[in-house]
Amino acid sequence: MAGLIQVAVCTANMPRTIRTLVEVFGFSSAGGRPRWGEVAARLQELPSGDDTSVMLWWMLGRQEFVHIELFHHIIPPQRPRPAGWRPSDLGWVRYGIAVSDFDAVLERLSAAGESTLTDPVIVDGARRVCFQESGSDVIVEIIEETEQTAVPGVRPGPAVSYAAVSVSDLEVARRQIREVFGFAEIASDALHCPEHEALWGLEGARRTCAVFQAGDVLLEVMEYETPEPKAPDPDAPLSDQGFMNVAMGYRDRDELLSAREASERLGIRSTAGMPAVSGGFYLRLVDDLSVEMLLVPEQFASSYGFEPQELAPPGSPFART
């Protein structure tokens, strides 16, 4: 069964974004690597061909098969997020991190030079607040866990709680999510009510919403009436700063093949062929929305950033102190 296993963002300052995730939230490094050449360009549909050059890094919380993937593209050069962007505009717009030490996280966030967008609010007895991470310019919601809402995991640390996307047609998105990924829809207010739009600067926004249980992470899909969402530049590459996409993860190749066949029946475009053993391809859903389809058998977990690795060996001058 598929699950939402990856939040991928493009950051203009990878060391700063890594430091925030490690020192503020307690994520662990899962290593990184450079990517280059025609294969990388074809997967992400970049215009740079064989000259493509990109660095990526993975950050792990407590979940076994969920991580955050960071990109910084050198060729094509990363462009800043367009001026005037709002979290109602079409595309991936924000994600949530669940923490057990809410007060300590906010103290460390302030010490790191990051500011929250509002004061915290209480939702079902627990606090929430958002900030716009400086390197990626992505809105991140910090969610206080309670005994009843704690996300299970296999190691200490925070958890990726949800990913949210703005679409132009909620019914089309619903059909694609159900038929391609097989996710079950849950209550539309499972994450947020309309008044919570103020947390990310959209007080008074009118929208409809659907929420899906996507494995260990929730998927929130919004269709905004007001403010009227802007469509992204159709020529904008995935390498631009911001929330690139999410990945749906599979352990079994036959399940991934079934999902691909379902996407083809719906006329959804893909960027590459089926992987033979491991790897992936990108789908383009409603509004040309990017979603990676990733095959990771358990024996390849380390190769795809799902096992922690030290940022530097103990005793190294580069090790954390």
C-alpha positions in Angstrom: 0.0 0.0 0.0 1.3 3.4 -0.9 2.1 6.1 1.6 3.2 9.7 1.4 6.9 9.2 2.4 8.7 12.4 1.3 8.3 16.2 1.4 10.8 17.7 -1.1 11.7 21.3 -1.0 14.2 23.5 -2.9 16.3 25.7 -0.6 18.5 28.6 -1.5 20.6 27.9 1.7 20.9 24.2 2.3 23.2 24.5 5.3 20.8 26.9 7.0 17.8 24.7 6.3 19.6 21.6 7.5 20.7 23.4 10.6 17.1 24.5 11.4 15.8 20.9 10.9 18.6 19.5 13.1 19.1 22.0 15.8 15.5 23.4 16.2 13.5 20.3 15.5 15.8 17.4 16.2 15.8 15.7 12.7 18.7 13.4 11.9 20.8 13.5 8.8 20.3 10.6 6.4 23.1 11.7 4.1 23.1 13.3 0.7 24.6 13.2 -2.7 25.2 15.2 -5.9 23.0 14.4 -9.0 23.9 15.5 -12.5 23.4 14.8 -16.1 20.6 13.9 -18.5 18.9 11.4 -16.3 18.4 13.9 -13.5 17.2 16.5 -16.0 14.7 14.1 -17.6 13.2 13.0 -14.3 12.5 16.6 -13.2 11.9 17.9 -16.7 14.7 20.5 -16.4 15.8 22.4 -19.5 19.5 22.0 -18.7 20.0 18.5 -20.1 23.4 16.9 -19.5 24.7 20.1 -17.8 22.2 19.6 -14.9 23.9 19.8 -11.5 22.1 19.5 -8.2 22.8 18.7 -4.6 20.3 16.9 -2.4 20.1 15.9 1.3 17.8 13.9 3.4 16.5 14.5 6.9 14.9 11.9 9.1 12.5 12.2 12.0 11.0 9.3 14.0 9.0 7.7 11.2 10.5 4.6 9.5 9.6 5.4 5.9 9.1 9.2 5.9 11.7 11.9 5.4 12.3 15.5 4.2 14.3 15.8 1.0 16.3 19.1 0.3 17.4 20.2 -3.1 19.7 23.0 -4.3 20.1 23.2 -8.0 23.2 24.8 -9.5 22.4 24.2 -13.1 19.7 25.3 -13.9 20.3 28.0 -11.3 17.7 28.1 -8.6 15.3 31.1 -8.9 13.7 32.7 -5.9 10.0 32.2 -5.2 8.0 34.8 -7.2 7.1 38.0 -5.4 3.6 38.1 -4.1 3.2 34.3 -3.7 0.5 33.3 -1.3 -0.3 29.9 0.3 -3.6 29.8 -1.7 -1.7 29.8 -5.0 -1.9 26.5 -6.9 0.7 23.9 -6.0 2.3 22.5 -2.8 1.9 25.1 -0.2 2.9 24.0 3.3 3.7 21.0 5.6 3.4 20.2 9.3 5.9 18.9 11.8 4.6 17.3 15.0 6.8 17.8 18.1 6.5 16.8 21.8 8.6 19.7 23.1 6.6 22.7 21.7 8.0 25.4 24.0 11.6 24.3 23.5 11.2 24.2 19.7 9.9 27.8 19.8 12.8 28.9 21.9 15.3 27.3 19.6 13.4 28.7 16.5 13.8 32.2 17.9 17.5 31.6 18.7 18.0 30.5 15.1 16.7 33.8 13.8 13.3 32.5 12.6 10.0 34.2 13.5 6.5 32.7 13.7 3.8 34.3 11.5 1.4 34.6 14.4 1.1 33.8 18.0 0.3 30.1 18.7 -3.3 29.0 18.8 -4.9 26.1 20.6 -6.6 23.4 18.5 -8.2 20.5 20.4 -6.2 21.3 23.5 -2.8 21.5 21.7 -0.9 24.5 20.4 0.0 25.3 16.7 2.0 28.0 15.0 3.6 28.5 11.6 6.9 30.0 10.3 8.3 30.5 6.8 11.6 28.7 6.7 14.2 31.2 5.4 16.2 28.9 3.1 13.2 27.3 1.2 10.6 30.0 1.8 8.2 27.2 2.7 5.5 27.6 5.3 6.0 25.0 8.1 3.3 24.4 10.8 4.6 23.3 14.2 2.1 21.1 15.9 2.2 20.2 19.6 1.6 16.5 20.2 -0.5 15.1 23.1 -0.7 11.6 24.3 -3.7 11.1 22.1 -2.2 12.5 19.0 1.4 11.4 19.2 2.7 9.9 15.9 4.4 6.5 16.4 7.9 6.0 15.2 11.0 3.8 15.3 13.5 6.4 16.7 13.4 9.7 18.7 12.6 13.0 17.1 9.9 14.9 15.3 7.4 13.6 12.8 6.1 14.9 9.4 2.4 15.3 10.1 0.9 16.4 6.8 1.5 18.0 3.4 -1.0 20.5 1.9 -1.7 21.4 -1.7 -3.9 24.0 -3.4 -5.7 22.8 -6.6 -8.2 24.4 -9.0 -10.6 21.4 -9.1 -11.0 19.5 -5.8 -13.2 16.8 -7.5 -10.6 16.0 -10.1 -7.9 15.8 -7.4 -10.1 13.6 -5.3 -10.6 11.1 -8.1 -6.9 11.0 -8.9 -5.8 10.5 -5.3 -8.4 7.7 -4.8 -7.8 5.9 -8.0 -4.0 6.2 -8.3 -2.9 6.0 -4.7 -5.8 4.3 -3.0 -5.9 6.7 -0.1 -9.0 6.8 2.1 -10.7 10.2 2.6 -11.3 11.2 6.2 -13.1 14.1 7.9 -12.4 17.4 6.1 -11.7 19.1 9.4 -9.3 16.4 10.6 -6.4 18.9 10.3 -7.8 22.4 10.0 -11.0 24.5 10.1 -11.5 27.7 8.0 -10.5 29.9 10.9 -7.0 28.2 11.0 -6.2 29.9 7.6 -5.0 32.9 9.6 -2.0 30.8 10.8 -0.4 31.1 7.4 -1.7 34.6 6.5 -5.1 33.9 4.8 -7.5 35.1 7.5 -11.0 35.1 6.1 -10.2 32.8 3.2 -13.0 30.7 1.7 -12.2 27.2 0.6 -13.3 23.6 0.4 -11.1 20.9 1.6 -10.5 17.1 1.5 -8.1 15.2 3.8 -6.7 11.8 3.0 -4.9 9.2 5.2 -1.7 8.8 3.2 0.1 6.2 5.3 1.7 7.8 8.3 1.2 11.3 6.9 -2.0 13.2 6.1 -2.6 14.8 2.7 -4.7 18.0 2.8 -6.1 19.2 -0.5 -7.6 22.7 -0.7 -9.7 24.5 -3.4 -9.7 28.2 -2.6 -12.5 30.5 -3.7 -10.9 33.5 -2.0 -8.2 34.7 -2.2 -8.3 33.7 -5.9 -5.4 31.3 -6.4 -2.7 32.2 -9.0 -1.5 29.5 -11.4 2.2 28.9 -11.5 4.3 30.0 -14.5 3.8 27.1 -16.9 7.5 27.4 -17.8 8.7 27.4 -14.2 11.1 24.5 -13.5 10.9 22.3 -10.4 14.3 23.6 -9.4 12.8 27.0 -8.3 12.8 27.8 -4.6 9.9 26.5 -2.6 7.9 23.3 -2.0 8.8 21.1 -5.0 6.6 18.1 -4.5 5.9 15.0 -2.4 6.7 11.4 -3.0 4.5 8.4 -2.7 6.5 5.3 -1.6 6.2 1.7 -2.5 8.0 -1.4 -1.3 6.5 -3.7 -3.9 7.0 -3.1 -7.7 3.7 -4.7 -8.6 1.8 -2.2 -6.5 3.7 0.7 -8.1 2.9 -0.8 -11.5 -0.8 -0.9 -10.7 -0.7 2.7 -9.6 1.1 3.7 -12.8 -1.5 1.8 -14.9 -4.3 3.6 -13.0 -2.6 7.0 -13.7 -2.4 6.1 -17.4 -6.1 5.3 -17.5 -6.8 8.8 -16.1 -4.5 10.4 -18.8 -1.9 11.5 -16.2 1.5 12.2 -17.7 4.7 10.6 -16.3 8.3 11.8 -16.8 10.1 8.4 -17.0 9.5 4.7 -17.3 9.0 2.1 -14.6 12.1 1.3 -12.4 13.4 -2.2 -12.7 14.4 -2.7 -9.1 14.3 0.7 -7.3 14.0 4.3 -8.2 11.1 6.4 -9.5 9.4 8.7 -11.8 7.2 11.8 -11.5 3.5 12.1 -12.3 1.8 15.4 -13.3 -1.6 15.5 -11.7 -4.3 18.2 -11.9 -2.8 21.7 -12.5 0.4 19.9 -13.6 1.1 19.1 -10.0 4.3 17.1 -9.5 4.2 13.9 -7.4 7.1 11.5 -7.3 6.4 7.7 -7.4 9.3 6.0 -5.6 10.1 2.3 -5.4 12.3 1.5 -2.3 12.5 -2.1 -1.3 13.7 -2.4 2.3 17.3 -3.4 1.3 17.7 -0.1 -0.4 16.5 2.1 2.5 20.0 3.6 3.2 20.5 4.4 -0.5 17.4 6.5 -0.6 17.8 8.4 2.7 15.7 6.3 5.1 18.4 5.4 7.6 20.3 8.0 9.7 23.9 8.9 9.1 26.2 11.1 11.1 26.7 14.6 9.7 30.4 14.0 10.6 32.2 11.2 12.4 32.5 11.5 16.2 35.7 13.5 17.0 35.7 15.3 13.7 36.1 19.1 13.8 32.9 19.1 11.6 30.9 17.1 14.2 28.1 18.7 16.0 28.9 19.9 19.5 
